[in-house]
Amino acid sequence: MEAGATWLDVHWSPAPNGGVVKYEVQYREATAPVWRGGAVSEWRVLEGRDELRDDRVVLPDLRPQKAYECRVRALTLEGYSVFTDASEAMVTGRRY
């Protein structure tokens, strides 16, 4: 993974059986768990990526020095898979 002040370069393992039509990527700002007083952010769909067929993507327009997590699912000829578990938190860089 690579990170800039406002973007993260994210990649994942391709679907095991191939036949992927496209991937759907969702992301959110990672916050403290609810039991520690944190709020759960809603998942946001990476917009404008209807033809996302590669196993990596850049998440743009993020806030500097914030942690984000993402999840992915594949669309195959049989339909959508379940989403992966949320990734470990990834932190954007500092803005200079």
N, C-alpha and C positions, 0 to 999 in steps of 0.2 A: 504494500500500500504506500502511496505517496500522498503528501498533503501540502496544500498551500494555505494561505490565510483564509480563502473563501471557497475552497474546493477540496474534495477528496477523490482519489483515484481508487476505485473499489473493484476487486475481482473475486470470482468464485469458481468452484469446480463445475464443469459442464454437467448437464443431465446425463445419467449413466447409460441410458439406452438410445441416445441420439434422438433424431426425429423432432428436434426442437424447432417450433415455428418462430417463437420469440420468447423473451424473458420479460417479466414485470419486476421492477425494482421499487421497493418502498423504503423510506428512511424517516428518521425522527431524531430530534435532539435527545440525547441520553441524559436523564435526570436521576436524582437520588431515588431509591425505591420508595414506594408509597408508605411503607411502614416506618420510614425515616423522615416523613413529612414532605417528600417530593411529590411531584405531580406526574402523571403518565401522559406523555405527549401523544397526540394522534399521529398515526402513520400517514406520510405524504407519498403520493405516487410520483415517480420521476416523470414529469410531463414532457411531451414532445418527442417521446422515444417509442413510437408505435412499432418501429422495425428493429428493436433491440435484439440482435441475434448473437452478438459476441458475448464472451464470458467476463467482460470488464466494462466499466463505465465511469465517467467522471460525474460526481455530484456537484453541481455548480451553485453559486449564490448562497453559500453558507455563512454563518457568523464566525469571525475569528476567535480562536482559543476556546472553542466549544466542542464538547464531545457529541458524537453522532453514532447511531447504530443503524444497520440496514438489514433487510431480508429480501429474498428473491424467490420467485416461483417460475416454473417453465410452462409455456403453452405448447402442447404437442397435438398431434392429430386426434388423440383421445381426450383432450381437454386440459384444464389447468391442473398442475400438481399442487400439493399443499405448500405453504410458504416454509422456507427454511427457518430454523430458530434465529432469533436476532443475533447479529454479529457482536463480537466484543466491541466496546466503545472505541471509536477512532477520533482523534483530536485534530482539529484544524490548527494551522500555524498562527504566528503573530503577524499582525499588519505593521509594516514599517513605514 
